[in-house]
Amino acid sequence: MHLKRSLAAMVACGLWAGLPAAASAQAQVDGLALAQRKACMACHQVDSKRVGPPLRSVAERYAGQGEAMVQYLAAKIRSGGRGAWGAVPMPAQSQVSEDEAHKLAQWILSLSPPKPQ
C-alpha cells in the first residue's frame, strides 16, 4: 500500500512539473492564432522580416522591461507607430481590442529567449 502511494505521488509530481511547459506551449499557440486572426502576420513573421520587423526582434529589443513594456506595445499595436523600425510606418490596428492588444504584446515579448542567469 505504501508503495502505491509513493508511486502515485511521484506520478502526480511529474505531471505537476510538466504543467508550466504545457501552459507555455499553449500560450504560444494561442498567441500565434490571435496574431493570425488579427492580420498581424500579413506584415510580420516570427523569425523573418516581411513588411515589418520579425516579432522575435521586437521581443529581444524590449525584453525584460516588465508590464510597462506590455502596455507600451499594446498601445503601439492599437495606435500604430513610425520610425522605430525604419521608414515604413505601422498603421493603427483599431480592429484589435485593448484586451487583444495586451495579449498580443505579452505573446510577442514571450518570443525573446530567456536571459542567462
Backbone atoms as SQL, in Angstrom:
CREATE TABLE atoms (id INTEGER PRIMARY KEY, chain TEXT, resi INTEGER, resn TEXT, atom TEXT, x REAL, y REAL, z REAL);
INSERT INTO atoms VALUES
  (1, 'A', 1, 'MET', 'N', 0.818, -1.189, 0.000),
  (2, 'A', 1, 'MET', 'CA', 0.000, 0.000, 0.000),
  (3, 'A', 1, 'MET', 'C', 0.868, 1.262, 0.000),
  (4, 'A', 2, 'HIS', 'N', 1.914, 1.269, 0.817),
  (5, 'A', 2, 'HIS', 'CA', 2.806, 2.418, 0.893),
  (6, 'A', 2, 'HIS', 'C', 3.486, 2.668, -0.454),
  (7, 'A', 3, 'LEU', 'N', 3.862, 1.601, -1.143),
  (8, 'A', 3, 'LEU', 'CA', 4.486, 1.717, -2.448),
  (9, 'A', 3, 'LEU', 'C', 3.536, 2.352, -3.460),
  (10, 'A', 4, 'LYS', 'N', 2.273, 1.988, -3.386),
  (11, 'A', 4, 'LYS', 'CA', 1.287, 2.567, -4.305),
  (12, 'A', 4, 'LYS', 'C', 1.166, 4.072, -4.082),
  (13, 'A', 5, 'ARG', 'N', 1.134, 4.490, -2.812),
  (14, 'A', 5, 'ARG', 'CA', 1.046, 5.925, -2.512),
  (15, 'A', 5, 'ARG', 'C', 2.274, 6.669, -3.003),
  (16, 'A', 6, 'SER', 'N', 3.446, 6.088, -2.789),
  (17, 'A', 6, 'SER', 'CA', 4.679, 6.726, -3.241),
  (18, 'A', 6, 'SER', 'C', 4.702, 6.855, -4.752),
  (19, 'A', 7, 'LEU', 'N', 4.280, 5.792, -5.436),
  (20, 'A', 7, 'LEU', 'CA', 4.233, 5.821, -6.888),
  (21, 'A', 7, 'LEU', 'C', 3.227, 6.867, -7.373),
  (22, 'A', 8, 'ALA', 'N', 2.076, 6.929, -6.738),
  (23, 'A', 8, 'ALA', 'CA', 1.064, 7.922, -7.111),
  (24, 'A', 8, 'ALA', 'C', 1.592, 9.339, -6.878),
  (25, 'A', 9, 'ALA', 'N', 2.315, 9.550, -5.796),
  (26, 'A', 9, 'ALA', 'CA', 2.883, 10.871, -5.503),
  (27, 'A', 9, 'ALA', 'C', 3.932, 11.244, -6.550),
  (28, 'A', 10, 'MET', 'N', 4.764, 10.280, -6.957),
  (29, 'A', 10, 'MET', 'CA', 5.783, 10.579, -7.970),
  (30, 'A', 10, 'MET', 'C', 5.129, 10.927, -9.309),
  (31, 'A', 11, 'VAL', 'N', 4.093, 10.195, -9.665),
  (32, 'A', 11, 'VAL', 'CA', 3.391, 10.476, -10.918),
  (33, 'A', 11, 'VAL', 'C', 2.751, 11.857, -10.847),
  (34, 'A', 12, 'ALA', 'N', 2.097, 12.155, -9.718),
  (35, 'A', 12, 'ALA', 'CA', 1.456, 13.461, -9.559),
  (36, 'A', 12, 'ALA', 'C', 2.485, 14.580, -9.649),
  (37, 'A', 13, 'CYS', 'N', 3.636, 14.403, -9.027),
  (38, 'A', 13, 'CYS', 'CA', 4.681, 15.421, -9.087),
  (39, 'A', 13, 'CYS', 'C', 5.225, 15.556, -10.504),
  (40, 'A', 14, 'GLY', 'N', 5.379, 14.454, -11.180),
  (41, 'A', 14, 'GLY', 'CA', 5.853, 14.500, -12.559),
  (42, 'A', 14, 'GLY', 'C', 4.870, 15.228, -13.447),
  (43, 'A', 15, 'LEU', 'N', 3.598, 14.970, -13.280),
  (44, 'A', 15, 'LEU', 'CA', 2.588, 15.660, -14.069),
  (45, 'A', 15, 'LEU', 'C', 2.531, 17.128, -13.703),
  (46, 'A', 16, 'TRP', 'N', 2.611, 17.439, -12.418),
  (47, 'A', 16, 'TRP', 'CA', 2.565, 18.831, -11.984),
  (48, 'A', 16, 'TRP', 'C', 3.758, 19.597, -12.524),
  (49, 'A', 17, 'ALA', 'N', 4.931, 18.970, -12.530),
  (50, 'A', 17, 'ALA', 'CA', 6.140, 19.638, -13.019),
  (51, 'A', 17, 'ALA', 'C', 6.043, 19.961, -14.503),
  (52, 'A', 18, 'GLY', 'N', 5.272, 19.198, -15.260),
  (53, 'A', 18, 'GLY', 'CA', 5.131, 19.445, -16.680),
  (54, 'A', 18, 'GLY', 'C', 4.107, 20.503, -17.035),
  (55, 'A', 19, 'LEU', 'N', 3.295, 20.931, -16.089),
  (56, 'A', 19, 'LEU', 'CA', 2.243, 21.894, -16.388),
  (57, 'A', 19, 'LEU', 'C', 2.752, 23.236, -16.898),
  (58, 'A', 20, 'PRO', 'N', 3.769, 23.842, -16.297),
  (59, 'A', 20, 'PRO', 'CA', 4.227, 25.130, -16.825),
  (60, 'A', 20, 'PRO', 'C', 4.659, 25.046, -18.283),
  (61, 'A', 21, 'ALA', 'N', 5.346, 23.988, -18.661),
  (62, 'A', 21, 'ALA', 'CA', 5.778, 23.846, -20.048),
  (63, 'A', 21, 'ALA', 'C', 4.578, 23.689, -20.964),
  (64, 'A', 22, 'ALA', 'N', 3.598, 22.898, -20.534),
  (65, 'A', 22, 'ALA', 'CA', 2.396, 22.706, -21.349),
  (66, 'A', 22, 'ALA', 'C', 1.609, 24.005, -21.462),
  (67, 'A', 23, 'ALA', 'N', 1.498, 24.728, -20.362),
  (68, 'A', 23, 'ALA', 'CA', 0.775, 26.004, -20.384),
  (69, 'A', 23, 'ALA', 'C', 1.497, 27.005, -21.274),
  (70, 'A', 24, 'SER', 'N', 2.821, 27.009, -21.208),
  (71, 'A', 24, 'SER', 'CA', 3.604, 27.918, -22.040),
  (72, 'A', 24, 'SER', 'C', 3.444, 27.574, -23.515),
  (73, 'A', 25, 'ALA', 'N', 3.461, 26.296, -23.840),
  (74, 'A', 25, 'ALA', 'CA', 3.279, 25.875, -25.234),
  (75, 'A', 25, 'ALA', 'C', 1.899, 26.284, -25.728),
  (76, 'A', 26, 'GLN', 'N', 0.885, 26.124, -24.893),
  (77, 'A', 26, 'GLN', 'CA', -0.472, 26.516, -25.284),
  (78, 'A', 26, 'GLN', 'C', -0.562, 28.025, -25.463),
  (79, 'A', 27, 'ALA', 'N', 0.121, 28.786, -24.621),
  (80, 'A', 27, 'ALA', 'CA', 0.124, 30.244, -24.756),
  (81, 'A', 27, 'ALA', 'C', 0.753, 30.654, -26.080),
  (82, 'A', 28, 'GLN', 'N', 1.785, 29.940, -26.509),
  (83, 'A', 28, 'GLN', 'CA', 2.418, 30.235, -27.796),
  (84, 'A', 28, 'GLN', 'C', 1.458, 29.970, -28.951),
  (85, 'A', 29, 'VAL', 'N', 0.748, 28.855, -28.879),
  (86, 'A', 29, 'VAL', 'CA', -0.234, 28.516, -29.921),
  (87, 'A', 29, 'VAL', 'C', -1.345, 29.558, -29.934),
  (88, 'A', 30, 'ASP', 'N', -1.846, 29.920, -28.750),
  (89, 'A', 30, 'ASP', 'CA', -2.926, 30.908, -28.659),
  (90, 'A', 30, 'ASP', 'C', -2.476, 32.272, -29.171),
  (91, 'A', 31, 'GLY', 'N', -1.254, 32.678, -28.841),
  (92, 'A', 31, 'GLY', 'CA', -0.738, 33.971, -29.294),
  (93, 'A', 31, 'GLY', 'C', -0.603, 34.022, -30.798),
  (94, 'A', 32, 'LEU', 'N', -0.061, 32.985, -31.376),
  (95, 'A', 32, 'LEU', 'CA', 0.086, 32.935, -32.831),
  (96, 'A', 32, 'LEU', 'C', -1.287, 32.934, -33.508),
  (97, 'A', 33, 'ALA', 'N', -2.233, 32.183, -32.968),
  (98, 'A', 33, 'ALA', 'CA', -3.581, 32.138, -33.549),
  (99, 'A', 33, 'ALA', 'C', -4.235, 33.516, -33.508),
  (100, 'A', 34, 'LEU', 'N', -4.076, 34.234, -32.396),
  (101, 'A', 34, 'LEU', 'CA', -4.636, 35.578, -32.281),
  (102, 'A', 34, 'LEU', 'C', -3.967, 36.510, -33.290),
  (103, 'A', 35, 'ALA', 'N', -2.652, 36.422, -33.424),
  (104, 'A', 35, 'ALA', 'CA', -1.926, 37.259, -34.392),
  (105, 'A', 35, 'ALA', 'C', -2.398, 36.965, -35.814),
  (106, 'A', 36, 'GLN', 'N', -2.673, 35.726, -36.104),
  (107, 'A', 36, 'GLN', 'CA', -3.174, 35.374, -37.434),
  (108, 'A', 36, 'GLN', 'C', -4.593, 35.905, -37.645),
  (109, 'A', 37, 'ARG', 'N', -5.453, 35.763, -36.646),
  (110, 'A', 37, 'ARG', 'CA', -6.837, 36.254, -36.761),
  (111, 'A', 37, 'ARG', 'C', -6.896, 37.769, -36.927),
  (112, 'A', 38, 'LYS', 'N', -5.982, 38.476, -36.320),
  (113, 'A', 38, 'LYS', 'CA', -5.981, 39.939, -36.358),
  (114, 'A', 38, 'LYS', 'C', -5.102, 40.491, -37.469),
  (115, 'A', 39, 'ALA', 'N', -4.649, 39.640, -38.365),
  (116, 'A', 39, 'ALA', 'CA', -3.896, 40.007, -39.562),
  (117, 'A', 39, 'ALA', 'C', -2.507, 40.571, -39.276),
  (118, 'A', 40, 'CYS', 'N', -1.961, 40.328, -38.093),
  (119, 'A', 40, 'CYS', 'CA', -0.600, 40.778, -37.789),
  (120, 'A', 40, 'CYS', 'C', 0.409, 40.121, -38.721),
  (121, 'A', 41, 'MET', 'N', 0.119, 38.861, -39.079),
  (122, 'A', 41, 'MET', 'CA', 1.066, 38.088, -39.863),
  (123, 'A', 41, 'MET', 'C', 1.086, 38.518, -41.332),
  (124, 'A', 42, 'ALA', 'N', 0.197, 39.418, -41.715),
  (125, 'A', 42, 'ALA', 'CA', 0.249, 39.961, -43.074),
  (126, 'A', 42, 'ALA', 'C', 1.495, 40.828, -43.249),
  (127, 'A', 43, 'CYS', 'N', 1.941, 41.459, -42.174),
  (128, 'A', 43, 'CYS', 'CA', 3.121, 42.340, -42.235),
  (129, 'A', 43, 'CYS', 'C', 4.301, 41.826, -41.418),
  (130, 'A', 44, 'HIS', 'N', 4.059, 40.934, -40.487),
  (131, 'A', 44, 'HIS', 'CA', 5.106, 40.426, -39.594),
  (132, 'A', 44, 'HIS', 'C', 5.206, 38.917, -39.699),
  (133, 'A', 45, 'GLN', 'N', 6.393, 38.402, -39.454),
  (134, 'A', 45, 'GLN', 'CA', 6.640, 36.983, -39.270),
  (135, 'A', 45, 'GLN', 'C', 7.341, 36.839, -37.924),
  (136, 'A', 46, 'VAL', 'N', 7.383, 35.647, -37.389),
  (137, 'A', 46, 'VAL', 'CA', 8.040, 35.458, -36.104),
  (138, 'A', 46, 'VAL', 'C', 9.552, 35.645, -36.250),
  (139, 'A', 47, 'ASP', 'N', 10.150, 35.012, -37.250),
  (140, 'A', 47, 'ASP', 'CA', 11.610, 34.992, -37.338),
  (141, 'A', 47, 'ASP', 'C', 12.216, 35.684, -38.551),
  (142, 'A', 48, 'SER', 'N', 11.397, 36.228, -39.430),
  (143, 'A', 48, 'SER', 'CA', 11.963, 36.881, -40.608),
  (144, 'A', 48, 'SER', 'C', 11.229, 38.179, -40.910),
  (145, 'A', 49, 'LYS', 'N', 11.942, 39.078, -41.568),
  (146, 'A', 49, 'LYS', 'CA', 11.364, 40.375, -41.919),
  (147, 'A', 49, 'LYS', 'C', 10.394, 40.197, -43.076),
  (148, 'A', 50, 'ARG', 'N', 9.294, 40.862, -42.974),
  (149, 'A', 50, 'ARG', 'CA', 8.341, 40.937, -44.074),
  (150, 'A', 50, 'ARG', 'C', 8.222, 42.427, -44.366),
  (151, 'A', 51, 'VAL', 'N', 7.101, 43.037, -44.138),
  (152, 'A', 51, 'VAL', 'CA', 6.975, 44.498, -44.237),
  (153, 'A', 51, 'VAL', 'C', 7.514, 45.115, -42.954),
  (154, 'A', 52, 'GLY', 'N', 7.122, 44.519, -41.841),
  (155, 'A', 52, 'GLY', 'CA', 7.574, 44.976, -40.531),
  (156, 'A', 52, 'GLY', 'C', 8.662, 44.064, -39.994),
  (157, 'A', 53, 'PRO', 'N', 9.214, 44.405, -38.844),
  (158, 'A', 53, 'PRO', 'CA', 10.312, 43.610, -38.274),
  (159, 'A', 53, 'PRO', 'C', 9.825, 42.242, -37.808),
  (160, 'A', 54, 'PRO', 'N', 10.751, 41.289, -37.703),
  (161, 'A', 54, 'PRO', 'CA', 10.383, 39.999, -37.119),
  (162, 'A', 54, 'PRO', 'C', 9.918, 40.204, -35.677),
  (163, 'A', 55, 'LEU', 'N', 8.883, 39.494, -35.295),
  (164, 'A', 55, 'LEU', 'CA', 8.352, 39.664, -33.933),
  (165, 'A', 55, 'LEU', 'C', 9.371, 39.257, -32.881),
  (166, 'A', 56, 'ARG', 'N', 10.225, 38.298, -33.205),
  (167, 'A', 56, 'ARG', 'CA', 11.262, 37.908, -32.247),
  (168, 'A', 56, 'ARG', 'C', 12.245, 39.063, -32.026),
  (169, 'A', 57, 'SER', 'N', 12.522, 39.848, -33.046),
  (170, 'A', 57, 'SER', 'CA', 13.402, 41.021, -32.897),
  (171, 'A', 57, 'SER', 'C', 12.757, 42.066, -32.002),
  (172, 'A', 58, 'VAL', 'N', 11.451, 42.252, -32.144),
  (173, 'A', 58, 'VAL', 'CA', 10.729, 43.173, -31.257),
  (174, 'A', 58, 'VAL', 'C', 10.857, 42.679, -29.820),
  (175, 'A', 59, 'ALA', 'N', 10.652, 41.382, -29.630),
  (176, 'A', 59, 'ALA', 'CA', 10.746, 40.797, -28.285),
  (177, 'A', 59, 'ALA', 'C', 12.132, 40.996, -27.691),
  (178, 'A', 60, 'GLU', 'N', 13.155, 40.778, -28.500),
  (179, 'A', 60, 'GLU', 'CA', 14.523, 40.916, -27.996),
  (180, 'A', 60, 'GLU', 'C', 14.859, 42.365, -27.656),
  (181, 'A', 61, 'ARG', 'N', 14.379, 43.310, -28.465),
  (182, 'A', 61, 'ARG', 'CA', 14.657, 44.727, -28.197),
  (183, 'A', 61, 'ARG', 'C', 14.044, 45.165, -26.874),
  (184, 'A', 62, 'TYR', 'N', 12.843, 44.685, -26.582),
  (185, 'A', 62, 'TYR', 'CA', 12.105, 45.167, -25.421),
  (186, 'A', 62, 'TYR', 'C', 12.053, 44.170, -24.260),
  (187, 'A', 63, 'ALA', 'N', 12.872, 43.145, -24.291),
  (188, 'A', 63, 'ALA', 'CA', 12.865, 42.094, -23.263),
  (189, 'A', 63, 'ALA', 'C', 13.212, 42.641, -21.883),
  (190, 'A', 64, 'GLY', 'N', 12.623, 42.004, -20.884),
  (191, 'A', 64, 'GLY', 'CA', 12.991, 42.265, -19.501),
  (192, 'A', 64, 'GLY', 'C', 12.521, 43.586, -18.926),
  (193, 'A', 65, 'GLN', 'N', 11.557, 44.230, -19.560),
  (194, 'A', 65, 'GLN', 'CA', 11.105, 45.525, -19.075),
  (195, 'A', 65, 'GLN', 'C', 9.730, 45.470, -18.421),
  (196, 'A', 66, 'GLY', 'N', 9.211, 44.265, -18.246),
  (197, 'A', 66, 'GLY', 'CA', 8.015, 44.057, -17.451),
  (198, 'A', 66, 'GLY', 'C', 6.717, 44.567, -18.045),
  (199, 'A', 67, 'GLU', 'N', 5.760, 44.771, -17.157),
  (200, 'A', 67, 'GLU', 'CA', 4.396, 45.146, -17.533),
  (201, 'A', 67, 'GLU', 'C', 4.329, 46.486, -18.243),
  (202, 'A', 68, 'ALA', 'N', 5.223, 47.400, -17.918),
  (203, 'A', 68, 'ALA', 'CA', 5.223, 48.695, -18.600),
  (204, 'A', 68, 'ALA', 'C', 5.453, 48.518, -20.099),
  (205, 'A', 69, 'MET', 'N', 6.313, 47.560, -20.475),
  (206, 'A', 69, 'MET', 'CA', 6.562, 47.321, -21.892),
  (207, 'A', 69, 'MET', 'C', 5.373, 46.634, -22.551),
  (208, 'A', 70, 'VAL', 'N', 4.682, 45.779, -21.821),
  (209, 'A', 70, 'VAL', 'CA', 3.463, 45.158, -22.354),
  (210, 'A', 70, 'VAL', 'C', 2.467, 46.261, -22.691),
  (211, 'A', 71, 'GLN', 'N', 2.298, 47.197, -21.778),
  (212, 'A', 71, 'GLN', 'CA', 1.362, 48.303, -22.003),
  (213, 'A', 71, 'GLN', 'C', 1.808, 49.163, -23.190),
  (214, 'A', 72, 'TYR', 'N', 3.099, 49.434, -23.285),
  (215, 'A', 72, 'TYR', 'CA', 3.644, 50.239, -24.381),
  (216, 'A', 72, 'TYR', 'C', 3.372, 49.571, -25.727),
  (217, 'A', 73, 'LEU', 'N', 3.698, 48.278, -25.829),
  (218, 'A', 73, 'LEU', 'CA', 3.492, 47.573, -27.095),
  (219, 'A', 73, 'LEU', 'C', 2.009, 47.441, -27.437),
  (220, 'A', 74, 'ALA', 'N', 1.185, 47.206, -26.433),
  (221, 'A', 74, 'ALA', 'CA', -0.259, 47.115, -26.677),
  (222, 'A', 74, 'ALA', 'C', -0.778, 48.437, -27.247),
  (223, 'A', 75, 'ALA', 'N', -0.305, 49.548, -26.709),
  (224, 'A', 75, 'ALA', 'CA', -0.717, 50.862, -27.220),
  (225, 'A', 75, 'ALA', 'C', -0.212, 51.070, -28.642),
  (226, 'A', 76, 'LYS', 'N', 1.025, 50.634, -28.938),
  (227, 'A', 76, 'LYS', 'CA', 1.573, 50.759, -30.288),
  (228, 'A', 76, 'LYS', 'C', 0.785, 49.912, -31.288),
  (229, 'A', 77, 'ILE', 'N', 0.352, 48.749, -30.870),
  (230, 'A', 77, 'ILE', 'CA', -0.451, 47.893, -31.745),
  (231, 'A', 77, 'ILE', 'C', -1.725, 48.624, -32.144),
  (232, 'A', 78, 'ARG', 'N', -2.389, 49.216, -31.168),
  (233, 'A', 78, 'ARG', 'CA', -3.668, 49.877, -31.440),
  (234, 'A', 78, 'ARG', 'C', -3.519, 51.223, -32.138),
  (235, 'A', 79, 'SER', 'N', -2.475, 51.983, -31.799),
  (236, 'A', 79, 'SER', 'CA', -2.364, 53.336, -32.352),
  (237, 'A', 79, 'SER', 'C', -1.388, 53.444, -33.523),
  (238, 'A', 80, 'GLY', 'N', -0.581, 52.405, -33.746),
  (239, 'A', 80, 'GLY', 'CA', 0.396, 52.440, -34.826),
  (240, 'A', 80, 'GLY', 'C', 1.700, 53.073, -34.380),
  (241, 'A', 81, 'GLY', 'N', 2.635, 53.155, -35.295),
  (242, 'A', 81, 'GLY', 'CA', 3.932, 53.717, -34.950),
  (243, 'A', 81, 'GLY', 'C', 4.695, 54.125, -36.196),
  (244, 'A', 82, 'ARG', 'N', 5.771, 54.844, -35.976),
  (245, 'A', 82, 'ARG', 'CA', 6.576, 55.345, -37.087),
  (246, 'A', 82, 'ARG', 'C', 8.003, 55.546, -36.610),
  (247, 'A', 83, 'GLY', 'N', 8.954, 55.067, -37.420),
  (248, 'A', 83, 'GLY', 'CA', 10.351, 55.388, -37.200),
  (249, 'A', 83, 'GLY', 'C', 11.151, 54.469, -36.307),
  (250, 'A', 84, 'ALA', 'N', 10.528, 53.672, -35.463),
  (251, 'A', 84, 'ALA', 'CA', 11.288, 52.820, -34.549),
  (252, 'A', 84, 'ALA', 'C', 11.959, 51.656, -35.261),
  (253, 'A', 85, 'TRP', 'N', 11.411, 51.252, -36.418),
  (254, 'A', 85, 'TRP', 'CA', 11.924, 50.089, -37.139),
  (255, 'A', 85, 'TRP', 'C', 12.210, 50.405, -38.605),
  (256, 'A', 86, 'GLY', 'N', 12.366, 51.651, -38.944),
  (257, 'A', 86, 'GLY', 'CA', 12.650, 52.015, -40.323),
  (258, 'A', 86, 'GLY', 'C', 11.597, 52.960, -40.882),
  (259, 'A', 87, 'ALA', 'N', 11.617, 53.116, -42.187),
  (260, 'A', 87, 'ALA', 'CA', 10.782, 54.119, -42.845),
  (261, 'A', 87, 'ALA', 'C', 9.319, 53.725, -42.988),
  (262, 'A', 88, 'VAL', 'N', 9.017, 52.442, -42.990),
  (263, 'A', 88, 'VAL', 'CA', 7.635, 52.008, -43.204),
  (264, 'A', 88, 'VAL', 'C', 6.864, 52.122, -41.888),
  (265, 'A', 89, 'PRO', 'N', 5.825, 52.959, -41.844),
  (266, 'A', 89, 'PRO', 'CA', 5.052, 53.104, -40.606),
  (267, 'A', 89, 'PRO', 'C', 4.127, 51.902, -40.387),
  (268, 'A', 90, 'MET', 'N', 3.797, 51.658, -39.139),
  (269, 'A', 90, 'MET', 'CA', 2.809, 50.639, -38.802),
  (270, 'A', 90, 'MET', 'C', 1.478, 51.351, -38.616),
  (271, 'A', 91, 'PRO', 'N', 0.484, 51.015, -39.430),
  (272, 'A', 91, 'PRO', 'CA', -0.811, 51.679, -39.263),
  (273, 'A', 91, 'PRO', 'C', -1.495, 51.240, -37.976),
  (274, 'A', 92, 'ALA', 'N', -2.364, 52.079, -37.487),
  (275, 'A', 92, 'ALA', 'CA', -3.152, 51.749, -36.291),
  (276, 'A', 92, 'ALA', 'C', -3.993, 50.513, -36.571),
  (277, 'A', 93, 'GLN', 'N', -4.113, 49.668, -35.590),
  (278, 'A', 93, 'GLN', 'CA', -4.891, 48.438, -35.701),
  (279, 'A', 93, 'GLN', 'C', -6.123, 48.553, -34.803),
  (280, 'A', 94, 'SER', 'N', -7.033, 49.419, -35.197),
  (281, 'A', 94, 'SER', 'CA', -8.205, 49.708, -34.363),
  (282, 'A', 94, 'SER', 'C', -9.165, 48.528, -34.249),
  (283, 'A', 95, 'GLN', 'N', -9.029, 47.520, -35.129),
  (284, 'A', 95, 'GLN', 'CA', -9.873, 46.333, -35.032),
  (285, 'A', 95, 'GLN', 'C', -9.435, 45.421, -33.881),
  (286, 'A', 96, 'VAL', 'N', -8.285, 45.717, -33.288),
  (287, 'A', 96, 'VAL', 'CA', -7.767, 44.944, -32.159),
  (288, 'A', 96, 'VAL', 'C', -8.236, 45.616, -30.875),
  (289, 'A', 97, 'SER', 'N', -8.936, 44.866, -30.042),
  (290, 'A', 97, 'SER', 'CA', -9.411, 45.425, -28.765),
  (291, 'A', 97, 'SER', 'C', -8.223, 45.649, -27.830),
  (292, 'A', 98, 'GLU', 'N', -8.450, 46.400, -26.763),
  (293, 'A', 98, 'GLU', 'CA', -7.378, 46.625, -25.777),
  (294, 'A', 98, 'GLU', 'C', -6.924, 45.307, -25.172),
  (295, 'A', 99, 'ASP', 'N', -7.880, 44.435, -24.853),
  (296, 'A', 99, 'ASP', 'CA', -7.540, 43.134, -24.268),
  (297, 'A', 99, 'ASP', 'C', -6.722, 42.293, -25.262),
  (298, 'A', 100, 'GLU', 'N', -7.134, 42.280, -26.517),
  (299, 'A', 100, 'GLU', 'CA', -6.390, 41.532, -27.532),
  (300, 'A', 100, 'GLU', 'C', -4.995, 42.111, -27.728),
  (301, 'A', 101, 'ALA', 'N', -4.886, 43.431, -27.743),
  (302, 'A', 101, 'ALA', 'CA', -3.574, 44.071, -27.892),
  (303, 'A', 101, 'ALA', 'C', -2.666, 43.694, -26.724),
  (304, 'A', 102, 'HIS', 'N', -3.210, 43.639, -25.530),
  (305, 'A', 102, 'HIS', 'CA', -2.443, 43.245, -24.342),
  (306, 'A', 102, 'HIS', 'C', -1.968, 41.801, -24.481),
  (307, 'A', 103, 'LYS', 'N', -2.851, 40.916, -24.922),
  (308, 'A', 103, 'LYS', 'CA', -2.467, 39.507, -25.118),
  (309, 'A', 103, 'LYS', 'C', -1.411, 39.374, -26.211),
  (310, 'A', 104, 'LEU', 'N', -1.571, 40.122, -27.298),
  (311, 'A', 104, 'LEU', 'CA', -0.575, 40.088, -28.371),
  (312, 'A', 104, 'LEU', 'C', 0.776, 40.585, -27.878),
  (313, 'A', 105, 'ALA', 'N', 0.775, 41.668, -27.123),
  (314, 'A', 105, 'ALA', 'CA', 2.038, 42.208, -26.597),
  (315, 'A', 105, 'ALA', 'C', 2.711, 41.203, -25.669),
  (316, 'A', 106, 'GLN', 'N', 1.940, 40.553, -24.808),
  (317, 'A', 106, 'GLN', 'CA', 2.511, 39.525, -23.929),
  (318, 'A', 106, 'GLN', 'C', 3.110, 38.390, -24.749),
  (319, 'A', 107, 'TRP', 'N', 2.386, 37.962, -25.771),
  (320, 'A', 107, 'TRP', 'CA', 2.878, 36.873, -26.612),
  (321, 'A', 107, 'TRP', 'C', 4.160, 37.290, -27.332),
  (322, 'A', 108, 'ILE', 'N', 4.164, 38.470, -27.916),
  (323, 'A', 108, 'ILE', 'CA', 5.357, 38.935, -28.629),
  (324, 'A', 108, 'ILE', 'C', 6.557, 38.956, -27.687),
  (325, 'A', 109, 'LEU', 'N', 6.391, 39.512, -26.504),
  (326, 'A', 109, 'LEU', 'CA', 7.508, 39.582, -25.557),
  (327, 'A', 109, 'LEU', 'C', 7.955, 38.193, -25.108),
  (328, 'A', 110, 'SER', 'N', 7.048, 37.214, -25.118),
  (329, 'A', 110, 'SER', 'CA', 7.410, 35.855, -24.727),
  (330, 'A', 110, 'SER', 'C', 8.310, 35.182, -25.764),
  (331, 'A', 111, 'LEU', 'N', 8.424, 35.757, -26.946),
  (332, 'A', 111, 'LEU', 'CA', 9.249, 35.165, -28.004),
  (333, 'A', 111, 'LEU', 'C', 10.737, 35.373, -27.767),
  (334, 'A', 112, 'SER', 'N', 11.095, 36.263, -26.857),
  (335, 'A', 112, 'SER', 'CA', 12.504, 36.502, -26.550),
  (336, 'A', 112, 'SER', 'C', 13.033, 35.342, -25.730),
  (337, 'A', 113, 'PRO', 'N', 14.218, 34.819, -26.082),
  (338, 'A', 113, 'PRO', 'CA', 14.779, 33.732, -25.277),
  (339, 'A', 113, 'PRO', 'C', 15.092, 34.242, -23.873),
  (340, 'A', 114, 'PRO', 'N', 14.965, 33.383, -22.874),
  (341, 'A', 114, 'PRO', 'CA', 15.276, 33.821, -21.501),
  (342, 'A', 114, 'PRO', 'C', 16.734, 34.236, -21.386),
  (343, 'A', 115, 'LYS', 'N', 16.955, 35.253, -20.572),
  (344, 'A', 115, 'LYS', 'CA', 18.319, 35.739, -20.336),
  (345, 'A', 115, 'LYS', 'C', 19.067, 34.723, -19.466),
  (346, 'A', 116, 'PRO', 'N', 20.353, 34.428, -19.789),
  (347, 'A', 116, 'PRO', 'CA', 21.129, 33.513, -18.948),
  (348, 'A', 116, 'PRO', 'C', 21.322, 34.117, -17.567),
  (349, 'A', 117, 'GLN', 'N', 21.307, 33.249, -16.569),
  (350, 'A', 117, 'GLN', 'CA', 21.444, 33.747, -15.200),
  (351, 'A', 117, 'GLN', 'C', 22.808, 33.556, -14.640);
